[in-house]
Amino acid sequence: MTDPTHLPAVPDPEPALPDPAVPDPVEPVTDYTDDGVPTFSYVRDRIEGRAATAAAAEELAGGDARAAEAEDAFAERERKAADRLSEIRRSMER
């Protein structure tokens, strides 16, 4: 048997790298000042959001020429269909 005191020396492992510096805690960015007043960027974002929503709603509601043309074409088809239906009904009564 080998005497454990006569074993070759094992070199120490490389020293571990120091932990990266932990940054100081950052206060969360809020849309209000400490006094409770909304920030300029918050108010601007809200206004831009409302303007975009209003523009989209107007577009969806038919505020452009293509939508008006489509509505007119649909109304014309409906009128022609109603006329044709009444013509068929009149011809069946004879």
C-alpha positions as CSV (number, residue, x, y, z in Angstrom):
1,M,0.0,0.0,0.0
2,T,1.0,3.5,-0.6
3,D,1.4,5.9,2.3
4,P,-1.2,8.7,1.8
5,T,1.2,11.3,3.2
6,H,3.6,10.6,0.3
7,L,1.1,11.3,-2.5
8,P,2.1,13.9,-5.0
9,A,0.7,17.3,-4.2
10,V,-2.3,18.3,-6.2
11,P,-2.2,21.9,-7.3
12,D,-5.0,24.2,-6.1
13,P,-7.6,24.8,-8.7
14,E,-7.5,28.2,-10.4
15,P,-9.1,30.8,-8.2
16,A,-12.7,31.5,-9.0
17,L,-13.4,34.7,-10.8
18,P,-14.8,37.3,-8.5
19,D,-18.6,37.7,-8.7
20,P,-19.5,40.6,-11.0
21,A,-20.4,43.7,-9.2
22,V,-24.0,43.7,-8.3
23,P,-25.5,47.0,-9.6
24,D,-27.3,49.3,-7.2
25,P,-31.0,48.7,-7.3
26,V,-32.7,50.9,-9.8
27,E,-36.0,52.6,-9.0
28,P,-38.6,51.6,-11.5
29,V,-39.4,54.2,-14.1
30,T,-42.9,55.4,-13.6
31,D,-45.1,57.7,-15.6
32,Y,-45.6,60.0,-12.7
33,T,-43.3,62.3,-10.7
34,D,-42.8,61.9,-6.9
35,D,-45.5,64.5,-6.5
36,G,-48.0,62.4,-8.5
37,V,-47.9,64.6,-11.6
38,P,-47.8,62.7,-15.0
39,T,-44.7,63.2,-17.0
40,F,-44.6,65.0,-20.3
41,S,-43.7,61.8,-22.2
42,Y,-46.6,59.9,-20.6
43,V,-49.1,62.6,-21.6
44,R,-47.7,62.8,-25.1
45,D,-47.9,59.0,-25.5
46,R,-51.5,59.0,-24.3
47,I,-52.5,61.8,-26.7
48,E,-50.8,60.0,-29.6
49,G,-52.5,56.8,-28.7
50,R,-55.9,58.4,-28.6
51,A,-55.3,60.2,-32.0
52,A,-54.2,56.9,-33.6
53,T,-57.3,55.1,-32.2
54,A,-59.6,57.8,-33.5
55,A,-58.0,57.7,-36.9
56,A,-58.4,53.9,-37.1
57,A,-62.0,54.1,-35.9
58,E,-62.8,56.6,-38.6
59,E,-61.2,54.5,-41.2
60,L,-63.1,51.4,-40.1
61,A,-66.3,53.4,-40.0
62,G,-66.0,54.2,-43.7
63,G,-64.3,57.5,-43.6
64,D,-62.5,56.9,-46.8
65,A,-63.7,56.9,-50.5
66,R,-63.2,53.2,-51.1
67,A,-65.5,52.3,-48.2
68,A,-68.1,54.8,-49.4
69,E,-67.9,53.2,-52.9
70,A,-68.3,49.7,-51.5
71,E,-71.3,50.8,-49.5
72,D,-72.9,52.4,-52.6
73,A,-72.3,49.3,-54.7
74,F,-73.8,47.1,-51.9
75,A,-76.9,49.3,-51.7
76,E,-77.3,49.1,-55.5
77,R,-77.1,45.3,-55.5
78,E,-79.6,45.2,-52.7
79,R,-82.0,47.4,-54.6
80,K,-81.6,45.4,-57.8
81,A,-82.2,42.2,-55.8
82,A,-85.4,43.6,-54.2
83,D,-86.6,44.7,-57.6
84,R,-86.0,41.3,-59.1
85,L,-87.7,39.6,-56.2
86,S,-90.8,41.7,-56.6
87,E,-90.8,41.0,-60.3
88,I,-90.7,37.3,-59.7
89,R,-93.5,37.6,-57.1
90,R,-95.7,39.5,-59.6
91,S,-95.1,36.9,-62.3
92,M,-96.1,34.1,-59.9
93,E,-99.5,35.8,-59.1
94,R,-100.6,35.7,-62.8
